[in-house]
Amino acid sequence: MSVLDDFWSATSAEQKQGFVERQDRILCLLCGQEAEQGVMYPVEGLFYDARRYMRHHIEQEHGSVFMHLSHLDKKLTGLSEHQITLLRLFYQGLSDSEVQKQTGIGSTSTIRNHRFVLKEKERQAKVFLVMMELLKERDQQADARPSLSGREGSRKSTAVLEERKAILAKYLPDQSNGPLTRLPRKQKEKKLVLEEIAKRFDPERLYTEPEVNEILQAVYEDYVTVRRYLVDFGLLDREADGSSYWLHQTREQEEGDGEMDRRQVLKMQYKETKPQAGVYQIKNVKNGKVLILSSPNLKTMNGKKFMLQQGTFPNPVLQKDLEEWGPEAFEFEVLEVLEEENESDALEKLEEKWLDKIKPYNERGYNQEKRK
């Protein structure tokens, strides 16, 4: 049994304290560390019993149960990076105005709106847990022997899953981690593939069209067509002028948002967060080579990070090293943020300054030296 299996099988009280007590030992639910009951453990000149030692272990190795859980993968928490960041700041006891100052997001009222959304998520989670408990009780009471219709339904369900798996294997061999081989012609297959591609977008944020393009370039060469299909199939919503895109919500999800209009919250956050222009580098920590890039919005670095994680990058020389070393060999660093405003050539000059300073050409980097 894995550490996560122990965590899921523990009670809520055990999960909050971070360990579970067995007859002869105490088990850390965060890493699997064990302490033997009845043994005294020396800690900085003192002796702790197993229970107190485990509390000390969690504090020293994990910071706290909360901090450890906040660093779990998004697939396990169901929370976006933005929500996790806010929760960590709230956990520190910061006020809305203090959180706003640290994050630079919108205004104090924007942070209050985010608190509201998180509380709504908590209430929804409680309802879901109760429903799952009731479902579990019903399954336990039901006849273990399935009826003929039950077996038939199970066979149909299995057939549907197998068909879906075969379609995705045909067009998206790596599913959410790789490129599209080609666009399906059949509408049913096309919709299924597009639904899988849509999972690459964060439901908690707005995207500019260049940011959408950057994500889809890692999926398919004709990314404009894929973007159009995502909108046509109702998987992405956008403003009429194409200024912003966001992941579509189902009717059930919209009703679950209560009084807070998710779209308005995202738009408010998007408009009140001023994009920063600047120059950044992508460095190969294995061989020291760098790629210098500039952007009018440094948040678009996330698109480049995503492309690296997918194992694809438009720079052929860097792509070769990516295939050899893997995405973990590359680090991103902002070199300088542009201070000037309304100067069309200021960003270009800033990039030239860093190109002259680092000279990331040939054996030193991945940039191509401009011909004079």
C-alpha positions in Angstrom: 0.0 0.0 0.0 1.4 3.4 -1.0 1.5 6.5 1.2 -1.4 8.0 -0.6 -3.5 4.9 -0.1 -2.8 5.2 3.7 -3.9 8.9 3.5 -7.1 8.2 1.6 -8.1 5.4 4.0 -7.4 7.5 7.1 -10.2 9.4 8.9 -10.5 13.2 8.6 -9.1 13.7 12.1 -6.1 11.5 11.2 -5.5 13.3 8.0 -5.5 16.7 9.7 -2.9 15.5 12.3 -0.8 13.9 9.6 -0.3 10.5 11.2 -2.3 7.4 12.1 -1.8 5.2 15.2 -1.5 1.5 14.9 -1.1 -1.1 17.7 2.7 -1.1 17.7 3.6 1.9 15.6 2.7 5.4 14.4 2.7 6.0 10.6 3.3 9.4 9.0 0.6 9.8 6.3 2.7 12.3 4.4 5.8 10.2 3.7 5.4 6.8 5.4 7.9 7.4 8.2 7.2 5.1 11.2 7.8 5.5 14.9 7.5 2.5 17.3 5.1 2.7 20.2 6.8 2.5 23.6 10.2 3.7 22.3 11.6 7.1 23.4 13.3 9.1 20.7 16.2 11.6 21.4 15.6 15.0 19.9 18.0 17.9 20.6 18.8 16.6 24.1 15.2 15.6 25.0 13.4 12.4 24.7 10.0 12.2 22.9 7.5 9.4 22.9 6.4 8.1 19.5 3.4 10.4 19.2 5.3 13.6 20.1 8.2 12.5 17.9 5.9 12.1 14.9 4.6 15.6 15.4 8.2 16.8 15.5 9.0 14.8 12.4 6.0 16.4 10.5 7.0 19.9 11.6 10.7 19.4 10.6 10.3 17.4 7.4 7.0 18.8 6.0 6.6 22.2 7.6 3.0 21.3 8.4 0.3 19.0 7.1 -1.3 22.0 5.4 1.9 23.0 3.6 2.6 19.5 2.5 -0.9 19.1 1.0 -0.6 22.4 -0.7 2.3 21.1 -2.7 0.5 18.0 -4.0 -0.3 17.7 -7.7 -3.3 19.6 -9.1 -4.9 16.3 -10.0 -5.0 15.4 -6.3 -6.1 18.7 -4.9 -8.4 19.9 -7.6 -7.1 23.4 -7.1 -5.3 25.7 -9.5 -1.9 27.2 -8.7 -3.6 30.5 -8.2 -6.0 29.1 -5.6 -3.1 27.2 -3.8 -1.1 30.5 -3.6 -4.1 32.3 -2.1 -4.7 29.5 0.4 -1.1 29.5 1.6 -1.3 33.3 2.2 -4.6 32.9 4.0 -3.1 30.1 6.1 -0.4 32.6 7.2 -3.2 34.8 8.7 -2.7 37.6 6.2 -5.6 40.1 5.7 -7.2 40.7 2.3 -5.2 43.9 1.8 -1.9 42.2 2.8 -2.6 39.3 0.4 -3.4 41.9 -2.4 -0.1 43.6 -1.8 1.9 40.4 -1.9 0.2 39.0 -5.0 -0.4 42.3 -6.9 -3.8 40.9 -7.9 -6.5 43.4 -8.5 -7.8 45.1 -5.3 -8.9 44.1 -1.8 -12.4 43.4 -3.1 -10.9 41.0 -5.6 -9.3 39.0 -2.8 -12.6 39.0 -0.9 -14.2 37.6 -4.0 -11.6 34.8 -4.1 -12.2 34.0 -0.5 -15.9 33.7 -1.3 -15.2 31.3 -4.2 -13.0 29.1 -2.0 -15.7 28.9 0.7 -18.2 28.0 -2.0 -15.8 25.2 -3.1 -15.7 24.0 0.5 -19.4 23.8 0.8 -19.7 22.0 -2.5 -17.0 19.5 -1.3 -19.0 18.7 1.8 -22.1 18.0 -0.2 -20.2 15.8 -2.5 -18.6 13.8 0.4 -22.1 13.2 1.9 -23.4 12.0 -1.5 -20.5 9.7 -1.9 -20.9 8.3 1.6 -24.6 7.6 0.9 -23.7 6.0 -2.4 -21.2 3.8 -0.7 -23.8 2.7 1.9 -26.2 1.9 -0.9 -23.7 -0.2 -2.7 -22.9 -2.1 0.4 -26.6 -2.9 0.9 -27.3 -3.8 -2.7 -27.3 -7.4 -3.8 -23.7 -8.3 -4.7 -24.9 -10.5 -7.5 -25.6 -8.3 -10.6 -28.8 -8.8 -12.6 -28.8 -9.6 -16.3 -29.5 -5.9 -17.2 -26.8 -4.9 -14.8 -24.2 -7.1 -16.5 -25.4 -5.8 -19.9 -25.0 -2.2 -18.8 -21.6 -3.0 -17.5 -20.6 -4.5 -20.8 -21.8 -1.4 -22.7 -20.0 0.9 -20.3 -16.7 -1.1 -20.8 -17.2 -1.0 -24.6 -17.6 2.8 -24.5 -14.4 3.2 -22.4 -12.5 0.9 -24.7 -13.7 2.8 -27.8 -12.7 6.1 -26.2 -9.3 4.7 -25.3 -8.7 3.4 -28.9 -9.7 6.8 -30.4 -7.3 8.7 -28.2 -4.5 6.2 -28.8 -5.0 6.8 -32.5 -4.9 10.6 -32.5 -3.3 11.5 -29.2 -0.9 8.7 -28.4 0.4 10.5 -25.3 -3.1 12.0 -24.6 -2.5 15.2 -22.5 1.3 14.9 -22.8 1.9 15.0 -26.5 1.0 16.2 -29.9 -1.9 15.4 -32.1 -1.1 13.1 -35.0 -3.9 14.5 -37.2 -7.4 15.9 -36.9 -10.2 13.3 -37.0 -12.8 13.7 -39.7 -15.7 12.1 -37.9 -17.5 14.5 -35.6 -17.7 12.0 -32.7 -14.0 11.3 -32.8 -13.1 15.0 -33.3 -15.2 16.0 -30.2 -13.5 13.4 -28.0 -10.1 14.5 -29.1 -10.9 18.2 -28.6 -12.2 17.4 -25.1 -8.9 15.8 -24.2 -7.0 18.8 -25.6 -9.2 21.2 -23.6 -7.8 19.7 -20.4 -4.5 21.6 -21.0 -6.3 24.8 -20.1 -6.6 26.0 -16.5 -10.3 26.6 -15.6 -9.3 29.3 -13.1 -7.8 31.8 -15.6 -8.3 33.8 -18.7 -6.0 33.5 -21.7 -5.0 36.0 -24.4 -5.1 34.7 -28.0 -1.3 34.5 -28.1 -1.3 32.4 -24.9 -3.9 30.1 -26.4 -1.8 29.8 -29.6 1.3 29.0 -27.6 -0.4 26.1 -25.8 -1.9 24.7 -29.0 1.3 25.0 -31.0 2.6 22.1 -28.9 -0.5 20.1 -29.9 -0.8 20.6 -33.6 0.9 22.5 -36.5 -2.4 24.0 -37.6 -3.1 25.4 -34.2 -5.5 28.1 -35.5 -7.9 25.4 -36.8 -7.7 23.6 -33.4 -8.5 26.8 -31.6 -11.5 27.4 -33.9 -12.8 23.9 -33.3 -12.4 24.3 -29.5 -14.7 27.4 -29.7 -17.1 25.8 -32.2 -17.5 22.7 -30.0 -18.2 24.9 -27.0 -15.1 23.8 -25.1 -13.5 27.3 -25.0 -15.5 30.5 -24.6 -14.1 33.9 -25.8 -14.9 37.5 -26.1 -16.5 38.6 -29.4 -13.3 40.5 -30.3 -11.0 37.5 -29.4 -9.3 39.5 -26.6 -9.7 36.8 -24.1 -10.5 33.1 -23.9 -11.5 30.8 -21.0 -12.5 27.2 -20.4 -16.2 26.6 -20.8 -18.3 25.6 -17.8 -21.2 23.2 -17.9 -24.6 24.3 -16.7 -24.1 22.3 -13.4 -20.8 24.0 -12.7 -22.3 27.5 -13.4 -25.1 26.7 -10.9 -22.6 25.5 -8.4 -20.9 28.9 -8.4 -23.7 30.5 -6.4 -23.8 34.3 -6.4 -20.3 34.8 -7.8 -20.1 34.9 -11.5 -16.9 32.9 -12.4 -16.5 34.7 -15.6 -16.7 38.2 -14.0 -14.2 37.2 -11.4 -11.7 36.0 -14.1 -12.3 39.1 -16.1 -11.8 41.4 -13.1 -8.6 39.6 -12.2 -7.3 39.7 -15.8 -8.0 43.4 -16.2 -6.7 44.5 -12.9 -3.4 42.5 -13.2 -1.1 44.6 -15.3 1.0 42.5 -17.7 4.8 43.0 -17.4 7.0 43.2 -20.4 10.6 42.0 -20.1 13.4 39.7 -21.1 13.9 36.1 -19.8 16.2 33.2 -20.4 15.7 29.4 -20.7 18.9 27.8 -19.4 20.0 24.2 -19.8 21.6 23.4 -16.4 23.4 20.4 -17.9 25.5 22.2 -20.4 25.0 25.9 -19.5 23.5 26.9 -22.9 20.8 29.6 -22.8 18.0 30.9 -25.0 17.2 34.6 -24.6 13.6 35.7 -25.3 11.5 38.8 -24.8 7.8 39.2 -24.3 5.3 42.0 -23.8 3.7 39.8 -21.2 6.0 37.7 -19.1 3.1 35.4 -18.1 3.4 33.9 -21.5 6.5 32.1 -20.2 4.0 29.5 -18.8 3.2 28.6 -22.4 6.9 28.0 -23.1 7.2 25.9 -19.9 4.2 23.8 -21.0 5.8 23.2 -24.4 9.0 22.0 -22.7 7.0 19.7 -20.4 5.3 18.2 -23.5 8.8 17.6 -25.0 8.3 20.0 -27.9 9.9 23.3 -28.6 10.1 25.5 -31.8 13.8 26.1 -31.5 15.4 23.1 -33.3 18.8 23.2 -31.5 17.1 23.4 -28.1 14.7 20.7 -29.2 17.6 18.4 -29.8 18.9 18.9 -26.3 15.4 18.6 -24.9 15.2 15.1 -26.4 18.5 14.2 -24.9 18.2 15.8 -21.4 14.5 16.0 -20.8 12.4 19.1 -19.6 13.9 18.9 -16.1 17.2 20.1 -17.5 15.8 23.5 -18.3 15.2 26.5 -15.9 13.4 29.8 -16.5 14.7 33.1 -15.2 13.4 36.7 -15.7 16.5 38.8 -16.5 14.9 42.2 -16.6 11.5 43.8 -16.4 10.8 46.7 -18.8 10.1 49.9 -16.8 9.3 52.2 -19.8 5.7 52.4 -21.0 4.4 53.2 -24.5 7.7 52.8 -26.2 7.3 50.3 -29.0 11.0 49.7 -29.5 12.0 49.7 -25.8 11.5 45.9 -25.5 13.5 45.2 -28.6 16.4 47.4 -27.3 16.2 45.6 -23.9 16.5 42.2 -25.6 19.5 43.4 -27.7 21.2 44.6 -24.5 20.9 41.1 -23.0 21.9 39.4 -26.3 25.1 41.5 -26.3 25.8 40.8 -22.7 25.3 37.0 -22.7 26.0 36.3 -26.4 24.0 33.0 -26.4 25.2 31.8 -29.8 26.8 28.6 -31.1 28.3 26.7 -28.1 27.0 29.3 -25.6 23.4 29.2 -26.4 20.4 28.6 -28.7 19.9 32.0 -30.2 20.8 32.7 -33.8 23.2 35.6 -34.3 21.6 38.2 -36.5 23.5 39.0 -39.7 24.7 42.6 -39.9 
